Amino acid sequence: MKKKIAKFSVLPVLGASIFFYSFSTKKALEAEERLAAEFSTANEVLDFTVPEAPQFDIFEPTDRYYPELGKSYLAFKEALGFKESGGDYKIINEFGYMGKYQFGKGTLRLIGIRDVNLFLERPDLQEAAFYANASRNKWILRRDIARFQDKVINGIKITESGILAAAHLAGPGNVKKYLRSWGANGFNDGFGTSIKYYIKRFAGYDTSFVVPDRKAKAKIKTPSAV
């Protein structure tokens, strides 16, 4: 008998719980509906203006962009050195051309350099070699520079810096042939790079810093003995 009383005494409690839960749920739903009606945006015109994000120009660096050097001689030689080797003083290509400006042994001998190992180890010697070679080429091509500067050959305006760059690529003799044939006699190096391309690629730099010198030699300062 006690067991039955215990069994059925749970029912009132359970019923009360169900009633309370239903009542609470109903109240919660009513409150939610009231808030939804209060803050409803139905029948309202919504017009929001979101400010556009600021736009910036994208800077895409190229091997022709020298914001601090402009079109100076320094910019000229750095652009040429980057094109030749990526600016690597120690590189030797598959044809045996060496250093930042890709000199051959024959050209180095012409400007007084015979120790190629020293040449590869000394960036200052390579810079001196570049100037000496440009100086020598400018003397050899001085008349052609005066004659053809600002002329147009194969659609390309001729400039002194373009001529000197082409002479670095192909030698002054081949540049003479190209200019004096008005572009009929071309030249391509082992990689297919042409005189025409270098004349265009390196046009417009100020190379007045280079003094023409038929006997130009690469000279560097040797530290004095202590």
C-alpha positions in Angstrom: 0.0 0.0 0.0 2.8 2.4 0.8 4.3 1.7 -2.6 1.1 2.8 -4.4 0.9 6.0 -2.3 4.5 6.8 -3.2 3.9 6.1 -6.9 0.9 8.4 -7.2 2.1 11.2 -5.0 4.5 12.2 -7.8 1.7 13.0 -10.2 0.7 16.4 -8.7 4.3 17.6 -8.7 4.8 16.5 -12.3 1.6 18.2 -13.4 2.6 21.4 -11.7 6.0 21.4 -13.5 4.4 20.9 -16.9 2.0 23.7 -16.2 4.8 26.0 -15.1 6.9 25.2 -18.1 4.0 25.8 -20.5 3.2 29.1 -18.8 6.8 30.3 -18.9 7.2 29.3 -22.6 4.0 31.2 -23.4 5.2 34.3 -21.6 8.6 34.1 -23.4 6.9 33.8 -26.8 4.6 36.7 -26.0 7.6 38.9 -25.0 9.5 38.0 -28.2 6.5 38.8 -30.3 6.0 42.2 -28.5 9.7 43.1 -29.1 9.5 42.0 -32.7 6.5 44.3 -33.3 8.1 47.2 -31.5 11.3 47.1 -33.5 9.9 45.9 -36.8 11.2 47.6 -39.9 8.3 46.5 -42.0 6.7 49.3 -44.0 9.8 51.5 -43.4 12.1 52.8 -46.1 15.6 51.9 -45.3 18.3 54.0 -47.1 21.8 53.5 -45.8 24.9 55.0 -47.5 28.1 53.1 -46.8 31.2 55.2 -47.6 33.4 53.7 -50.3 36.7 52.3 -49.2 39.6 54.6 -50.1 41.4 53.6 -53.3 45.1 53.6 -53.7 47.3 53.2 -56.7 49.2 49.9 -56.8 52.9 50.4 -57.1 54.4 47.8 -59.4 58.2 48.0 -59.3 60.1 47.3 -62.5 63.7 47.3 -63.5 63.2 50.6 -65.2 61.9 52.5 -62.2 64.5 54.5 -60.3 62.7 57.0 -58.1 65.9 58.4 -56.6 68.2 58.2 -59.5 66.0 59.5 -62.3 67.8 59.4 -65.6 71.3 60.0 -64.3 74.5 58.1 -65.3 74.1 56.2 -62.1 70.6 55.1 -63.1 71.9 54.2 -66.5 74.6 51.9 -65.3 72.4 50.3 -62.6 69.7 49.6 -65.1 72.2 48.1 -67.5 73.8 46.0 -64.7 70.4 44.7 -63.7 69.5 43.8 -67.2 72.8 42.0 -67.8 73.1 40.0 -64.6 70.5 41.1 -62.0 73.3 43.1 -60.4 75.3 40.0 -59.5 79.0 40.8 -59.3 80.1 37.1 -59.1 78.0 35.5 -61.9 79.6 33.9 -64.9 77.1 33.0 -67.7 77.1 30.0 -70.0 79.2 31.9 -72.6 81.9 32.9 -70.1 80.8 36.6 -69.6 81.5 37.7 -66.1 80.2 40.0 -63.4 77.5 42.5 -63.0 78.0 43.9 -66.5 78.9 40.6 -68.2 82.3 41.4 -69.6 84.2 39.1 -71.8 87.9 38.5 -71.4 88.8 40.3 -74.6 87.1 43.5 -73.6 88.6 43.4 -70.1 92.1 43.2 -71.7 91.3 46.3 -73.8 90.7 48.3 -70.6 93.7 46.9 -68.7 92.3 43.9 -66.7 93.9 40.5 -67.0 93.2 38.9 -63.6 89.6 37.7 -64.0 89.6 36.3 -60.5 90.5 39.7 -59.0 87.8 41.2 -61.3 85.1 38.9 -59.9 86.2 39.6 -56.3 86.2 43.4 -56.6 83.0 45.2 -57.2 84.9 48.5 -57.4 87.0 47.1 -60.2 83.9 46.1 -62.1 82.4 49.6 -61.7 85.7 51.1 -62.9 85.6 48.7 -65.9 82.1 49.7 -66.8 83.1 53.4 -66.9 86.3 52.8 -68.8 84.5 50.7 -71.4 81.8 53.3 -71.8 84.4 56.0 -72.1 86.3 54.1 -74.8 83.1 53.3 -76.7 82.0 56.9 -76.5 85.3 58.0 -78.1 85.0 55.4 -80.9 81.4 56.3 -81.6 81.7 60.1 -81.1 80.9 61.0 -84.7 78.0 58.5 -84.9 76.6 60.0 -81.7 76.8 63.5 -83.2 75.3 62.3 -86.5 72.5 60.1 -85.4 71.3 61.5 -82.0 67.6 62.3 -82.2 67.2 60.6 -85.5 64.7 57.7 -85.8 65.8 54.3 -87.0 63.4 51.4 -87.2 60.9 53.4 -85.3 63.3 54.1 -82.4 64.6 57.5 -81.4 68.4 57.4 -81.2 70.0 58.8 -78.0 73.6 58.8 -76.7 72.8 56.5 -73.8 71.0 54.0 -76.2 74.1 54.0 -78.4 76.4 53.4 -75.4 74.2 50.6 -74.1 74.1 48.9 -77.5 77.9 49.2 -77.8 78.2 47.5 -74.4 76.1 44.7 -75.8 77.5 44.3 -79.3 80.7 46.3 -79.4 81.2 49.7 -81.0 81.9 48.2 -84.5 78.5 46.5 -84.7 76.8 49.6 -83.5 78.5 51.7 -86.3 77.3 49.2 -88.9 73.7 49.3 -87.5 73.6 53.1 -87.4 75.3 53.7 -90.8 73.0 51.2 -92.5 70.0 52.8 -90.9 69.2 49.6 -89.1 69.7 47.2 -92.0 72.7 45.5 -90.5 71.6 44.2 -87.1 73.2 42.1 -84.4 71.9 39.7 -81.8 73.9 38.3 -78.9 73.8 34.6 -77.8 70.5 35.1 -76.1 68.9 36.8 -79.0 69.1 40.3 -77.6 69.4 42.9 -80.4 71.0 46.3 -80.8 67.6 47.8 -81.6 66.3 46.5 -78.3 69.1 48.1 -76.3 68.9 51.4 -78.1 65.2 51.6 -77.2 65.5 50.0 -73.7 68.3 52.4 -72.5 67.3 55.6 -74.3 67.2 59.0 -72.7 69.7 58.6 -69.8 72.1 61.4 -69.1 75.5 60.0 -70.0 77.3 63.3 -70.3 79.3 62.2 -67.2 81.2 59.8 -69.4 84.2 61.5 -71.0 85.3 60.1 -74.3 88.8 58.5 -74.0 90.4 56.3 -76.7 92.9 54.9 -74.1 90.6 54.5 -71.1 91.7 51.9 -68.6 89.9 50.6 -65.5 91.6 52.2 -62.5 90.9 51.7 -58.8 92.5 53.2 -55.8 94.9 50.9 -54.1 95.1 51.2 -50.3 98.4 52.7 -49.3 100.7 50.7 -47.1 100.7 51.6 -43.4 
